[in-house]
Amino acid sequence: MISEEMASRINAQINREMYSANFYLSLSAQAETMNLKGVAAWFFAKQGEEMTHAMKMYRYLIDQDAAVELSEVAAPEAVEPSVIEMFERTLKHERSVTACINDLVDHALSEKDHATNIFLQWFVTEQIEEEATVNDILGRMRLFGDQGQSLLLIDNELAALARKIGQTADTAAA
């Protein structure tokens, strides 16, 4: 059985995942106003992915017979209207999420809560992928720039990645 402290920490992470969803939705809207449909689609797909993460944690608490306690979700801060800045902020954000997931794992281990530790391992692996993906996108932007033809290529690539994320999310929900 999960402790009240561990449940409280997972509830806080649910809130952070919902914040992440809003963060990505905000970036998607910003990319839309910049006429970057692929970038917008990628951030929108990330928004859905973050809500899926929150719902995984929600379901875990329910399955552990723990209370789900939702709290207010803060509005995301505005980001400069620059694609490279949007992805730099994304990487910073994902690194902070990784730190929070690692803290949850550390707490589960300190409580010898093996079930929660095993549950959280999926998120540990997910964060490795999240950071690597954003690092890869940023690396190409830094190398080729985020203007003109380079931006068009990145926008098209992110549109394809968004479709892939959407398919993965559909599979996970099924």
C-alpha positions, 0 to 999 in steps of 0.5 A: 500500500502506498504511503500518504506522503508518497501519494501526496508527492505523486499528486504534486507530480500530476499537477506538474504534468498538467502544467507541462501540458499547458506549457506545451499548449502555450508553445503550440499556440505561439507557433501557430501565430508564427505560421509554423504548423509543424512546430505547432503540431509537435508542441500540441502532440507533446501537450497530449503526451503530458496529459497521458502522463498525468492520467497514468499517475492518476490511475496508479493512485486510484489502483493503490486506493489512494486519494487523487487531489488535484490542485490549481495549475499555474499559467506558463510563462511567455516565451520569446517568439523565437523557435530556438528559444522555445526549444531551449525553454523546452529542454530546461523544462524537461530537465526540471521534470526529470529532476522531479521524477528522480526525486519521486524515485528516491523517495520511493526507494527511501520508503522501500515502496517497490511497487511505486519504484517499479511504476516510476521506472517508465517515467525515468525512461520516458524522460531520457527520451524527452531530453534526447529528442529536444537536444537533437532538435536543438542541436540541428537548430544551432547548427543550421539556424532557425530561419529560412530553409533550415526552419522550413525543414525543421518545421516539416520534420516536426510535423512528421514527428508530431504524427508519430507521437500521436500514433504512439499516444493512440496506441498507449491509450488503447 
